[in-house]
Amino acid sequence: MKKILLLFLALFISTASFSQGILNLFGRSQDLFKLLSEDKYTEAYSYFDPAFQAKVTEANIKDLWAKLSEKFGKMENAGVVSSKTEGDFYTVILEVKFANDSQNFLLAFNKTEKIVGLYLQPKSSAAAYTRPVYADTALYKEKEIYVKTPGHSLVGMLTEPKKGSGYPVVVLVHGSGPQDMDETMGPNKPLKDLALGLASKGIASIRYVKRTKVYPMDFVGANTVKEEVLDDALAAIALARTLPEVNKKQLYLFGHSLGGMLAPRIALLAPDLNGILLAAAPARSLTDIIVEQNRYFFELAKDTTAAGKLMLDSVNKKLDVTRITKLGTIKADSALFGLPAAYWIDLNNYKQVETAKKLKQRIFVAQGGNDFQVSVTDYNLWSAALGKKKNATLKLYPDLNHLLSSQTEKGTLQQYDGPANVSSVLIDDIVAWIKAGT
């Protein structure tokens, strides 16, 4: 499944010192810009390494921010776009949105998590999103909607056929991280592709901005997937029930990655759903997924040294702390690899496969063979549990990646820099499966 380059929660191996602190650096990067936006220059200046401070004064930082504010207007939010290791340093690129425009910044951190470099990035020349060929603008229309819960209002989009009424409607639920309504990743917008493809074939959908993107400060203390995903998904389903043009007996939920993992849980809370669709959905624990991702990237690095293997084992061993199922002496808001203990406990006590087995609603499970974030291992677990159930349909797409587009290999996150649309084969299969239930 936040502009952080994590569809689920991939931790990438670089050095042992950085592997535990990557998410902390994301937080520090965003906190820096929050302090600047609040004119707290002294606090912001403390984030910089003394060597940097010797060349750039606090007054210089204040002057720079004043010029940026004059040019772009008041800052609205800052989201992580990408990150990578650069020798002994770790770089984080953020997109900072102001009232009048946006600007990307690159921050370079040393091993003490102090900033040693701050650079304005030129406007991206990356490829732009391309509407899929199966999206026929003559067949669908879009209308802005709002998914509301107490204290929160999330802008969204109702995409529906231009003609007819009484059509099915699907609520689209994102993967992890602060996602926009399209689940944008570079020039890729998988949820938008799905919405346009479904509407072109007679099926409406609701998609919305994820709460973690609009209300990031709500997630400072102890929180769980209830606040991150469940409450808003249920609110979107409730909204779907009020739409006069849709068939109230044909409500579906499509969950991608983390959204797919939680889809069975949502189905229990919304028993009037006619069915759920799980795409690239983990069947295992979040910790197991991260461990597998670490191993995958380590293998790609082709590090055959004993020291490298020891580092991998050490990092994955340290992840054991995230397997907790109860608090004990740990506080609910204690950060474990960037997420509160309460979050890990909630997920670890949730058994998505067992929950899905008990559901009476229809289930469609889709998995890509070229997905390096959630692998075929998870699909096999879903298949073993649901394969013989009459209400379940499972399909493995050998060529699809985590963004549900066709690829020639698994690859790395650089694959997401190129534009690719959700597979038309998958779109057709979803449409056929939904219409078979009408």
Summary of the structure (lengths in Angstrom):
residues: 438
radius of gyration: 22.0
end to end distance: 29.2
largest distance: 68.9
contacts: 1491
relative contact order: 0.13
helix: 39%
strand: 24%
